[in-house]
Amino acid sequence: MESVSWQSAHYEEPYSSQRKAKLLAKLAKLGVLKLDRGAHILDTCCGRGDALDLLFKRGFKYIEGVDATPHPDWVTAPFKIHESDVRKIPFADNTFDYVINLHALHHLTDYQGVKKFLIECHRVLKPDGKLFIIDFPASPQIKLLFFLLRKRIFTITGGLKNFANILDEEWSYLSKYLQEWPAIHPLLQHQCPLDLEHSKQEFFLFYYILVKR
């Protein structure tokens, strides 16, 4: 579960709304916005439901979320969000056409956490179902950026200061995720039950699509 301090930093305005606005382009880059509006989609580690809200407003009918930390916005959301650890997803086998995980894989801490999550995604996905992931690789540039931000070097804008505060709150597990990236990376590529269908790495982020054969 995320701490109260993490939630306070992550949902601080106007930075939270700015991050949500950028999500639409990222969903488009993954190809999610081209999916059938009748597909059953699960957003894992969905937070308060920002990505689900964007999908709902674009006509997706059967969308649900799961997150370990409850949020007050869940009560009024026009879709269902379940409180649960994504390493034990509370759904039956072969339930979803698609699963998404946006900027949250590092919340699973380490190789074992990521592996359990991938096994659960394989279980709840239908045959030929897909998992869409966006997150940080442990690249030299991302590690340098995190170092500078945590030292408050070049945090010259409110957005960078806010992100630095989020990093401080996440560091207990993000640091371990970065250390174990040499094992997590091949797990995503060819050592998990899902097959890698597409991958793209940008300067600070990776985009992966895995499929259940």
C-alpha positions as CSV (number, residue, x, y, z in Angstrom):
1,M,0.0,0.0,0.0
2,E,1.1,3.5,-0.7
3,S,1.7,5.9,2.2
4,V,-0.4,9.0,2.9
5,S,2.7,11.1,2.1
6,W,3.0,9.3,-1.3
7,Q,-0.6,10.0,-2.1
8,S,-0.3,13.6,-1.0
9,A,2.7,14.1,-3.4
10,H,1.3,12.1,-6.3
11,Y,-2.1,13.7,-6.3
12,E,-0.9,17.3,-5.7
13,E,-2.3,19.7,-8.3
14,P,-1.7,20.9,-10.9
15,Y,0.9,18.1,-11.4
16,S,-1.5,15.2,-11.1
17,S,-3.8,16.7,-13.8
18,Q,-0.7,17.3,-16.0
19,R,0.4,13.6,-15.7
20,K,-3.2,12.5,-16.5
21,A,-3.2,14.6,-19.6
22,K,-0.1,12.9,-20.8
23,L,-1.6,9.5,-20.3
24,L,-3.8,9.7,-23.4
25,A,-0.8,9.9,-25.7
26,K,0.9,7.0,-23.9
27,L,-2.2,4.9,-24.2
28,A,-2.3,5.7,-27.9
29,K,1.3,4.8,-28.3
30,L,0.6,1.4,-26.8
31,G,-2.3,0.9,-29.2
32,V,-4.9,0.7,-26.3
33,L,-7.1,3.4,-27.9
34,K,-7.5,1.3,-31.0
35,L,-8.9,-1.7,-29.1
36,D,-12.5,-2.9,-29.4
37,R,-14.8,-0.8,-27.2
38,G,-16.5,-4.0,-26.0
39,A,-13.2,-5.6,-24.8
40,H,-12.9,-6.5,-21.1
41,I,-9.9,-4.5,-19.7
42,L,-8.3,-4.5,-16.3
43,D,-6.0,-1.7,-15.1
44,T,-3.6,-3.0,-12.5
45,C,-2.1,-0.6,-9.9
46,C,-4.7,1.8,-11.2
47,G,-4.4,4.4,-8.4
48,R,-7.5,6.5,-8.3
49,G,-8.5,5.5,-11.8
50,D,-7.1,8.1,-14.1
51,A,-6.4,5.8,-17.0
52,L,-9.8,4.1,-16.6
53,D,-11.5,7.5,-16.6
54,L,-9.8,8.3,-20.0
55,L,-10.9,5.0,-21.4
56,F,-14.5,5.4,-20.1
57,K,-14.8,8.8,-21.8
58,R,-13.7,7.2,-25.0
59,G,-16.4,4.6,-25.1
60,F,-14.8,1.6,-23.4
61,K,-17.7,-0.3,-21.7
62,Y,-16.2,-3.1,-19.7
63,I,-13.3,-1.7,-17.7
64,E,-12.2,-2.4,-14.1
65,G,-9.3,-1.6,-11.9
66,V,-7.4,-3.1,-9.0
67,D,-5.0,-1.4,-6.6
68,A,-3.8,-2.1,-3.1
69,T,-4.4,1.4,-1.8
70,P,-8.1,2.5,-1.8
71,H,-9.0,6.1,-2.9
72,P,-12.1,8.1,-2.2
73,D,-12.7,8.7,-5.9
74,W,-13.5,5.0,-6.3
75,V,-16.9,5.5,-4.7
76,T,-18.2,7.9,-7.4
77,A,-16.3,6.3,-10.4
78,P,-18.5,5.0,-13.2
79,F,-16.5,1.7,-13.2
80,K,-15.5,-0.8,-10.5
81,I,-12.1,-0.7,-8.8
82,H,-11.1,-3.5,-6.4
83,E,-8.8,-3.3,-3.4
84,S,-6.2,-6.0,-3.8
85,D,-2.5,-6.8,-4.3
86,V,-1.9,-7.3,-8.1
87,R,0.3,-10.3,-7.2
88,K,-3.0,-12.0,-6.4
89,I,-5.6,-10.6,-8.8
90,P,-9.2,-11.2,-7.5
91,F,-10.6,-12.6,-10.8
92,A,-11.2,-16.0,-12.3
93,D,-9.0,-17.5,-15.0
94,N,-9.5,-16.2,-18.6
95,T,-11.5,-13.2,-17.6
96,F,-9.9,-10.3,-19.5
97,D,-9.1,-9.5,-23.1
98,Y,-6.4,-7.0,-22.0
99,V,-4.5,-5.9,-18.9
100,I,-2.7,-2.6,-18.5
101,N,0.0,-1.5,-16.1
102,L,1.1,2.1,-16.4
103,H,4.1,3.5,-14.5
104,A,3.6,0.9,-11.7
105,L,5.7,-2.1,-12.4
106,H,8.4,-0.7,-10.1
107,H,5.9,-0.7,-7.2
108,L,6.2,-4.5,-7.2
109,T,9.7,-4.0,-5.8
110,D,11.8,-6.8,-7.2
111,Y,12.2,-9.8,-9.5
112,Q,9.9,-12.1,-7.5
113,G,7.2,-9.4,-7.2
114,V,7.2,-8.8,-11.0
115,K,7.2,-12.5,-11.7
116,K,4.2,-13.1,-9.5
117,F,2.4,-10.3,-11.2
118,L,3.2,-11.7,-14.7
119,I,2.0,-15.1,-13.7
120,E,-1.3,-13.6,-12.5
121,C,-1.7,-11.6,-15.7
122,H,-1.3,-14.8,-17.7
123,R,-3.9,-16.5,-15.5
124,V,-6.6,-13.8,-15.8
125,L,-6.0,-13.1,-19.5
126,K,-8.0,-15.0,-22.2
127,P,-6.1,-16.9,-24.8
128,D,-4.4,-14.3,-27.2
129,G,-5.1,-11.6,-24.5
130,K,-2.4,-8.9,-24.1
131,L,-0.6,-7.1,-21.3
132,F,0.4,-3.5,-21.9
133,I,3.2,-2.1,-19.7
134,I,4.9,1.3,-19.4
135,D,7.6,1.9,-16.8
136,F,11.2,2.9,-16.2
137,P,14.2,0.7,-17.2
138,A,17.3,0.9,-15.1
139,S,19.1,2.8,-17.9
140,P,22.1,5.0,-17.1
141,Q,20.1,8.2,-18.0
142,I,17.2,7.3,-15.7
143,K,19.5,6.5,-12.8
144,L,21.3,9.8,-13.3
145,L,18.0,11.7,-13.4
146,F,16.8,10.0,-10.2
147,F,20.1,10.8,-8.5
148,L,20.0,14.5,-9.5
149,L,16.3,14.8,-8.4
150,R,16.8,13.2,-5.1
151,K,19.7,15.5,-4.4
152,R,17.4,18.4,-5.5
153,I,19.9,19.3,-8.3
154,F,18.2,21.1,-11.2
155,T,14.7,20.9,-9.6
156,I,13.9,24.3,-11.0
157,T,10.2,23.8,-11.7
158,G,7.3,22.9,-9.6
159,G,6.8,19.7,-11.6
160,L,10.4,18.5,-11.0
161,K,10.1,19.3,-7.3
162,N,6.9,17.3,-7.1
163,F,8.5,14.4,-8.9
164,A,11.4,14.5,-6.6
165,N,9.1,14.3,-3.6
166,I,7.4,11.2,-5.2
167,L,10.8,9.6,-5.7
168,D,11.7,10.1,-2.0
169,E,8.5,8.3,-1.1
170,E,9.1,5.4,-3.6
171,W,12.8,5.0,-3.0
172,S,12.5,2.1,-0.6
173,Y,11.2,-0.2,-3.3
174,L,12.2,1.7,-6.5
175,S,15.9,1.4,-5.6
176,K,15.5,-2.4,-5.3
177,Y,13.6,-2.6,-8.6
178,L,16.5,-0.7,-10.3
179,Q,19.1,-3.0,-8.7
180,E,17.2,-6.1,-9.9
181,W,16.5,-4.7,-13.4
182,P,19.2,-7.0,-15.0
183,A,17.0,-10.0,-13.9
184,I,13.6,-8.3,-14.4
185,H,14.4,-7.3,-18.0
186,P,15.0,-10.8,-19.4
187,L,11.9,-11.9,-17.4
188,L,9.8,-9.5,-19.4
189,Q,11.4,-10.4,-22.7
190,H,11.5,-14.2,-22.7
191,Q,11.4,-15.8,-19.3
192,C,7.7,-15.3,-18.2
193,P,4.5,-17.2,-19.3
194,L,3.6,-14.4,-21.7
195,D,5.4,-13.9,-25.0
196,L,6.8,-10.5,-25.9
197,E,5.0,-9.2,-28.9
198,H,6.3,-5.6,-29.1
199,S,8.8,-3.5,-27.3
200,K,10.0,0.1,-27.5
201,Q,12.4,1.9,-25.3
202,E,12.6,5.7,-25.2
203,F,15.0,7.9,-23.3
204,F,13.4,7.4,-19.9
205,L,10.6,4.8,-20.5
206,F,9.9,1.4,-22.0
207,Y,6.7,0.3,-23.7
208,Y,6.0,-3.5,-23.8
209,I,3.2,-5.5,-25.1
210,L,3.1,-9.2,-24.0
211,V,0.6,-11.8,-25.3
212,K,-0.9,-15.0,-23.9
213,R,-0.4,-17.7,-26.6
